[in-house]
């Protein structure tokens, strides 16, 4: 799978969680699972490409979290941002 497809797929999964009405605990567990799957799939791209893809997702989550007025959506996006940012360092 190419990186644009991977980016789009994982971004959509997180968007779906952010737009859902699932309880926060359920969203957190699902976000961790999404991150685990992302890490497994992105490992094949090499560390530089994986880092770039992770940075792009983080930028997108941050922009969307800042723009939204919906509390649940913002919370999910911020948690996703923190989970993905953590592995950038």
C-alpha positions as CSV (number, residue, x, y, z in Angstrom):
1,X,0.0,0.0,0.0
2,X,1.3,3.5,-0.8
3,X,1.6,6.2,1.8
4,X,-1.2,8.4,0.5
5,X,-3.6,5.5,0.8
6,X,-2.4,4.6,4.2
7,X,-2.7,8.2,5.3
8,X,-6.2,8.5,4.0
9,X,-7.3,5.2,5.6
10,X,-6.0,6.0,9.1
11,X,-7.2,9.6,8.9
12,X,-10.7,8.4,8.0
13,X,-10.7,5.9,10.9
14,X,-9.8,8.6,13.4
15,X,-12.3,11.0,11.8
16,X,-15.0,8.3,12.2
17,X,-14.2,8.0,15.9
18,X,-14.1,11.8,16.4
19,X,-17.6,12.0,14.8
20,X,-19.0,9.1,16.7
21,X,-21.1,9.2,19.9
22,X,-19.1,6.4,21.5
23,X,-18.1,6.9,25.1
24,X,-14.6,8.4,25.7
25,X,-13.2,5.1,27.2
26,X,-14.2,3.2,24.1
27,X,-12.7,5.9,21.8
28,X,-9.4,5.8,23.7
29,X,-9.2,2.0,23.4
30,X,-10.0,2.2,19.7
31,X,-7.5,5.0,19.2
32,X,-4.8,2.9,20.8
33,X,-5.7,0.0,18.5
34,X,-5.6,2.3,15.4
35,X,-2.2,3.5,16.5
36,X,-1.0,0.0,17.0
37,X,-2.2,-1.0,13.5
38,X,-0.7,2.1,12.0
39,X,2.7,1.3,13.6
40,X,2.6,-2.2,12.2
41,X,1.8,-1.1,8.7
42,X,4.0,1.9,8.5
43,X,7.1,-0.1,9.6
44,X,7.4,-1.4,6.1
45,X,8.0,2.2,4.8
46,X,11.3,2.8,6.6
47,X,11.8,5.2,9.5
48,X,12.0,8.5,7.5
49,X,8.8,7.8,5.5
50,X,7.1,6.6,8.7
51,X,8.0,9.8,10.5
52,X,6.8,12.0,7.7
53,X,3.5,10.2,7.5
54,X,3.1,10.4,11.3
55,X,3.9,14.2,11.2
56,X,1.4,14.8,8.5
57,X,-1.3,13.0,10.5
58,X,-0.4,15.0,13.6
59,X,-0.6,18.3,11.7
60,X,-4.0,17.3,10.3
61,X,-5.4,16.3,13.8
62,X,-4.1,19.5,15.3
63,X,-5.7,21.8,12.7
64,X,-9.0,20.0,12.9
65,X,-9.0,20.0,16.8
66,X,-8.4,23.8,16.7
67,X,-11.2,24.4,14.3
68,X,-13.9,22.3,15.8
69,X,-16.5,23.5,18.3
70,X,-17.7,20.0,19.2
71,X,-16.2,18.9,22.5
72,X,-16.2,15.2,21.8
73,X,-14.6,15.6,18.4
74,X,-11.9,17.9,19.7
75,X,-11.1,15.5,22.6
76,X,-10.8,12.5,20.3
77,X,-8.6,14.5,17.9
78,X,-6.3,15.8,20.7
79,X,-5.9,12.3,22.1
80,X,-5.1,11.0,18.6
81,X,-2.6,13.8,18.2
82,X,-0.9,13.0,21.5
83,X,-0.7,9.3,20.7
84,X,0.8,9.8,17.3
85,X,3.1,12.7,18.5
86,X,4.5,10.5,21.3
87,X,6.3,8.3,18.8
88,X,7.9,11.2,16.9
89,X,10.5,11.8,19.6
